Amino acid sequence: MYKSNFRKKLFDFSCLKIAKLSMLILCAYNIILLTSCNNESNNTSQKHPITNPTFVDVAPIIFKNCTPCHRPGESGPFELLNYNDVKKYANKIKFVTRTRYMPPWPADATYTHFIGERLLTDEEIETIKVWVENKTPLGDATKIPSTPTFYKGSHFDKPDTVIQFKDLIPIKGNGTDYFYIIKMPMQFSKDTFVRYFEFVPSHHKFVHHVNGHLINYSSNSKKNNSQGLSYALDEYSDYKALYQHMNILNDDRTFPTLTPNTVYYLPGYVPPTYPLGIGGYRVNKTSSILIKSIHYAPTNKDRLDSSYINIFYGPKPKRPIFETQLGTFGISNIEPELILQPNQIQTFTTKATLDADISMLSINPHMHLLGKSFWAFAIKPNGDTIPLIKINKWDFKWQYYYTFQHPIKIEKGTTINVFGTFDNTNKNPNNPNSPPKLVTQGDGIKSMKSTEEMFQFIFAYLPYQTGDEKINLKE
């Protein structure tokens, strides 16, 4: 990923000061991991479940925690919009809630809390169980709450504008990973400010990831950005030649400036939103979104991708957000080298020490199908520990960008430590290789293939200002 000079200077990678702690930390990690795996994260409640629940009692639980994904156009495989929908899948709902497989929330809530946690209380789980076992009674229909209103095609509300692929992207059903570069021109009546971009995939199961950049053309640098190829396979060694064919270069054939990671997507991802004035982008009248990489996972059926981007306007940003990452393509090495031996479960670590105070806003752990668990924490100069995130059971399908309730101050001299465990055995049901084989993080774009691996800890932050800890990031 792109990193500005500011970001490069932010960290001191010489972690020799804590080298003596490495083995101690690793041992502690294994102990905590074993404990965590034997004690599932529970959002316990002291309340007693409703004795004879009806759909009047169950509907609020479903509408809040299930319906946002189980509605037309979203990732849920079936709809949960009304009594008949829920009754039809009642036994399945009972099972997935009791096992805490659903609603999906991989982060351990006993370790760290984030905005928008999708967690059911013991009372809510028991209420669903009893309701199903009592043959799903409807109750007083006049007291059933209305199904929440959602805007179709967005996790938020109606966007201010939508930009679509100029041409549909062909995905061949030959079981191969495909990587495309896509240009999406934008032409506004005037320069404006965008609060956030929301990528909406037309095929949730096959869009593996998206990294998109904003190109702002000055008034004299580009006369017409709508011409040229709209997409190309990412297999070029000479990007200047490709960008010339796609009409991405300035008119004088110089490279335009790319604002990194303006558009981002992973399975389960929802763009983080922050209070007004924090984050956002200035977008010039003539501009483009360059999807530098969109990865389509293998499929056995030919498809055409018609994904699009929702754009939401906002005020002029007062505090720009920065982003960086540890691990693969990041600012810190992975130790040992990320080579996954067949028929083994292995743990790797990556770490970096801050050179300045920051306010951490959101974090995004990332691994592929061999991921088993993930743990990140920070050690302050005085030895105190700041818990960041723990995922006891990694799930590739749900890779949230977790946002803290308040910014976390990470002071200069603090070391961020990240541990990732990978399961490259035949006991891992998600292992893409049977029998298991040697897996690495590949070379360049190859590391993004489903059959390769990655180990990243991505985070968004602000340069620290006094009082940041008191900002409420929940809108």
Summary of the structure (lengths in Angstrom):
residues: 475
radius of gyration: 23.4
end to end distance: 28.8
largest distance: 73.9
contacts: 1440
relative contact order: 0.17
helix: 18%
strand: 32%
